[in-house]
Amino acid sequence: MFIEFNYFSLNIYIMKHLSRIFTLVVTMVFATCALNAQNTVMTKAQALGLKSNSTVQQAPVIIKQTASRTVLIEEGFDTDFLPVGWTQEILNVANTWIQTNPETGNFNTIDPNSLFSAMVPWVAADQDEWLFTPEIDAAGETPLTLNFYAGVSGPWIQFATLKCYISDDGGITWIELWDAANEIDPAADWAWNYVSIDISSYSSAPFMVAWQYVGNDGDLAGLDGVQIKAGYEYLFFDDMEGYTAGTKLAVQADPDWWTTWSDAPGGTEDGMVSTDQAYSPVNSVMISGTNDQVLKLGNKTSGEYIFSVWYYIPTGFGGYINMQHFELPGTEWAFEAYFGAATGNENGYIFAGDPAQIPFTFPHNQWIKLETWIDLDADLASFKIDDVVIAEWQWSLQAQGDPGAKQIGGVNLYAGAPGTDVAKYYFDDVAFIVIDPGVTNPIINIGTSPITAVLEEGANTTIVRNMSNSGQADLIYEVISAYTVETKTLDIEPAGFHSAKVRASEFIADPNYTPANSNPSDRAVVLHYDGDNSSAIGRSTDYEYRVSAMFPVDMIQPYIGMKISSVEVYINDPVTAAKIQIYDMGSMVTPGPGALLLEQAFTGIPNSWNTVILDTPIAITGKDIWVGWWMAAPGGTFAPGCDAGPADPNGDWISTGPGWSHLGDNPDLNFNWNIRANLTGDPIIQWLSTDPTSGVLSQDDNVDVNINLDATGLTSNVYQGKVIVRSNDPTSEMVSINVLLSVTVGINENGEKEYVVVYPNPASTLLNVGSNGEVTQVRLINTVGQVVFDNIATQIDVSDLEGGVYFIQIATKNGTTTQKIIIQ
């Protein structure tokens, strides 16, 4: 046997002890296994009574798959030992590879179905113990990956190590792939360590893999979860064969993946499953007319991926495809590829990180493969047609070259084509492949239990909450102090949410515009970005837009407690319908607003500023607020007014469907919308603040968030607020901590200030009453004086009560307090 180290040509002949007769060894090994499989074995730290931290496990990312790679070998050592086809060579018969478990750190903490592992007990004697896979033939399929878990510790690795080898000549020459001594921290406790090695260069010939435990007086070593896989790892694959031909795609497909632009499966946007053409074997999907298919790819922010799809474009027709940076479509176009109806050279083009077209040539009446490679961590991408590179660019740039997000959101297969060409094409064998999953998303950790505090007038206090990031990617966060008000979100979809797609290039300014007169407001406070009206925006065909201005925390902070009582918008041409829309704060992960707070129809007056008095004024709470309007208008008109620019990043938001983008994404339309929010009322005393208010936490970092309560200027009462942490953790985009600053109602029997708190307010299910004194009675009274609850309970079920204003009376031995509450 020869061993080739580090891919050099130096071959070292390993002489094996002549006394190791293989048949005898096998007999003894099976006898040893039968004994040891019933017992656990100790690490050296356990045997010597040394202090050891709990086992650390390094596990791979678990990936949802709808198509799988070719698994050439998968072994967990849970049944027969040796497994069928496996062999071993032994130096130390009493301490060699056996089927057993460690005394602590059992592999079933990683794989709950694991029964045993392959392990080598340590001994103060020479060990040279080999474990071999059967011969494997990958038949040239790449990429080829070896994965396994190695159970080792650092402190004794210098005395005995675990190595992994590969041989493609029948076991004559062994090439070292991995050595624990080179990879494991010398101070690391015993742990299962995940190892993944690219062995694609060995795919062309049969090969074997082996593990060698070699040395003297080392530590327990283990092996489990061995996998050798060929081909790519598919996150998604769809050959359309699971669907019924003649039926729409998204209405019968998995909604986690397939939908339409306006999220309306089964409607006119949904493509038809067809047998007219197919790449494999019978079905494909036809896109024509108003079809606008969307494949959701999950907002990937790290890693390396390939998206591929096969297209068939009949002669005389054109086609189109784009990818989106965000899963919610219409936010940012990553690239746009157009396929013309003409034949010949340069009959297609792509916009990829540049406003200049990149031409390409493609054939009609045959299947072509479109492939997009994306490396998010390197911020690079390429687009290929039939393996020919058409474009390479910086992925985070938008299609026309504007800065964008370094993220993969989705794919849009739309019935589009260049100019006046008619779109019709078929697609099949859609694949989303992960080459490298990259780092895991950030994970925010912070306590969310309510904060209740009692302060005398003028006093202050600070409560500390620790926040950490247990994910691998950086956690970007904002901490927002908000105040509880009576505003309720609307449980309806906003008008325009399902409107048809309009690309940025289709927006145009009125070419024959006469600017309107200025509109000086008589309000004390006006939130706006715009200057005087200067133009208006429309398109050649009928349209529905939602347009908005977003006013962030730092802008509205001086006005917390005031209310938006009216909204002014400029309307140029007549509209068929119009509604004022006000939205709550949106997330950090996906651009756009949050929940709808108000939607109010109004009659739009053209060529005029329109002032809409709100039926329900909307309070400024401390969170971002979005103010805008929706319109429906006929083609050839220019309804929403705008200024002369330049656009503020928060003054030109527009939506034509679920997602939100910027009017300025079209470089010819660098304007702000004529939208103004008028505030009335008085600001409140801002008694809640935090430090820090924003920051970044890397993996395993933490920060103390100081939550400051200041009763200066407050009178005796109960005050409610929230600390909201908004972050880029996609599973916890907003975390809220309720804060109650309570009223003093007297001196309790211990001479302490006595307080009573009622929360939450508003309430919809349970209403809680708390006090540091003895509560003797709780009464709930409606606005006509009826007592709807009378007891001493400190938790009231209000789910069956009619919504509205109530008064709660709480009696203690030292007095009675009455507070107003809202039940929703």
Summary of the structure (lengths in Angstrom):
residues: 824
radius of gyration: 33.6
end to end distance: 78.6
largest distance: 103.8
contacts: 2767
relative contact order: 0.09
helix: 5%
strand: 46%
